[in-house]
Each structure stands twice: as C-alpha cells, then as structure tokens.
C-alpha cells in the first residue's frame, strides 16, 4: 500500500477533500505529468470517503492499494500492445486465406485488435471509476485541527 500525508481542505460526514504534497513516489512515477488528480505540479487534491470522521484542517494519512493499480497499469499499457501484436501475427497468417498482401493484412488486423483493446479499456474505465478499491482512502488521523 502506498501512503501519503495530507491535510483535509473540506469535509462532510460522508466525504473529505484531502490535499497532499507530491513526494518521491510521485517523482518516480512515469505518469506523474498526466496524473488526473493533480491540481498543480506540487500538490494533489482528491476526494476520499470520510470513514474516520476527519474535519477541515486535520492532518491525515491517505492510502492507495498497489495491486489494483498494477492491474490497471497493465490494462492501460500492456494489453493494447499485446492485442496489436496478436492482430499483426493473425493478419499475416490469414493473408494467405484471404488472398491479400501479408503486410497490409497484418497492419489492418493489428489496428483492429488495438482499437478493440482501447474500447475494452474504455468500458473497464467506466466500472473502475465507481469501484472503491481503486480509490484513495483514509488510513488514520495524525493530528486533529482544534479550531
């Protein structure tokens, strides 16, 4: 599990908005420049379920499960390339049956399977956005704001 410290910027009984400062974990990430939860280059601001009853100004620890993120990373980066290669090989082998140019059929089948992979990822993305196991969550409150 990846953990980050942050400050609650606003809170209700069900949700809290947490602002964290980017750390070395963010610096090592290849997708840091395209991260959708980034509001600026130095901080992240995102919504979590307020299971610990945190209040505005509280210092908290936020966690994200790594296994689901690795699965999503595989789906996003490896799966489309894998289907592209399968399509290219299938196209090359089917060119003889279709009586077409091997290169053209290989390219065509590769792109078709690549776009199928993109479509599958789009469908998965719609489900992932609703699934809590892919979202950050409150781990503990480090310091309550007494004001």
C-alpha positions in Angstrom: 0.0 0.0 0.0 1.2 3.5 -0.9 0.7 6.0 1.9 0.8 9.8 1.8 0.3 12.5 4.4 -2.1 15.3 3.7 -4.4 18.0 5.1 -8.2 17.9 4.9 -9.3 21.0 3.0 -13.1 20.4 3.4 -15.1 17.6 4.9 -18.7 16.4 5.3 -19.9 13.3 7.2 -19.5 11.1 4.0 -16.5 12.6 2.1 -13.4 14.6 2.7 -11.2 16.5 0.2 -7.5 16.0 1.0 -4.5 17.9 -0.3 -1.2 16.1 -0.3 2.3 17.3 -1.3 3.9 15.3 -4.1 6.7 13.0 -2.8 9.4 10.9 -4.2 6.8 8.2 -5.0 5.2 10.7 -7.4 8.6 11.7 -8.8 9.4 8.1 -9.7 6.0 7.6 -11.4 6.1 7.6 -15.2 2.6 9.0 -15.4 3.2 11.9 -13.0 2.7 14.6 -15.7 -0.6 13.1 -16.8 -2.0 12.3 -13.4 -5.6 13.3 -13.4 -5.7 14.0 -9.6 -3.0 16.7 -9.9 -4.1 20.3 -9.5 -0.6 21.6 -9.6 2.9 20.4 -10.0 3.5 20.4 -6.2 0.3 19.1 -4.8 -2.6 16.7 -5.3 -6.2 17.4 -4.3 -8.7 14.5 -4.2 -11.9 13.2 -2.6 -12.0 10.2 -0.1 -14.7 8.6 1.9 -14.6 10.1 5.4 -14.6 6.9 7.4 -12.6 8.4 10.2 -14.8 11.5 10.7 -11.9 13.8 9.7 -12.6 17.6 9.9 -11.2 20.6 8.0 -7.6 21.2 8.8 -6.9 17.7 10.2 -3.6 16.1 9.2 -4.3 12.6 7.8 -2.6 9.6 6.2 -4.2 8.6 2.9 -3.6 5.2 1.3 -4.0 3.6 -2.1 -3.8 -0.2 -2.7 -1.0 -1.1 -5.1 -2.3 -4.3 -6.5 -5.4 -2.9 -8.2 -3.2 0.0 -9.6 -0.8 -2.5 -11.1 -3.6 -4.4 -12.8 -4.9 -1.1 -14.2 -1.4 -0.2 -15.3 -1.1 -3.5 -17.2 -4.5 -3.0 -18.8 -3.6 0.5 -19.9 -0.1 0.0 -21.2 0.5 -3.7 -22.0 -2.9 -5.0 -23.1 -3.3 -2.8 -26.2 0.2 -3.6 -27.4 -0.4 -7.3 -26.7 -3.6 -7.3 -28.8 -1.8 -5.2 -31.5 0.8 -7.9 -31.8 -1.7 -10.7 -31.8 -3.6 -8.9 -34.6 -0.5 -8.4 -36.6 0.5 -12.1 -36.4 -3.1 -13.2 -37.1 -3.3 -10.9 -40.1 0.0 -12.2 -41.5 -1.2 -15.8 -41.2 -4.7 -15.1 -42.6 -3.4 -13.2 -45.6 -2.9 -16.4 -47.4 -6.5 -17.5 -46.9 -7.8 -14.0 -47.8 -5.5 -13.8 -50.8 -4.3 -10.4 -49.8 -0.9 -8.7 -49.2 0.7 -10.0 -45.9 1.9 -6.6 -44.8 -1.4 -4.8 -45.4 -3.5 -7.6 -43.7 -1.1 -7.7 -40.8 -1.4 -3.9 -40.3 -5.1 -4.0 -40.7 -5.7 -6.8 -38.2 -3.2 -5.2 -35.8 -5.0 -1.9 -35.8 -8.4 -3.6 -35.5 -7.4 -5.5 -32.4 -5.7 -2.4 -31.0 -8.9 -0.4 -31.2 -10.8 -3.3 -29.7 -8.4 -3.1 -26.7 -9.0 0.6 -26.5 -12.8 0.0 -26.5 -12.4 -2.6 -23.7 -10.3 -0.3 -21.6 -12.9 2.5 -22.0 -15.6 0.0 -20.8 -13.4 -1.0 -17.9 -12.7 2.6 -17.0 -16.4 3.3 -16.5 -16.6 0.4 -14.0 -13.3 1.4 -12.2 -14.5 4.9 -11.6 -17.3 3.5 -9.4 -15.2 0.9 -7.6 -13.9 1.9 -4.2 -10.9 -0.5 -4.3 -9.2 1.8 -6.9 -9.7 5.0 -4.9 -7.6 6.5 -2.1 -8.9 6.1 1.4 -8.2 7.5 4.9 -5.8 5.4 6.9 -5.5 7.4 10.1 -5.7 10.9 11.5 -2.3 12.2 12.6 -3.4 15.5 14.2 -6.9 16.9 14.7 -7.4 20.6 14.0 -8.6 22.1 17.2 -10.0 25.3 15.8 
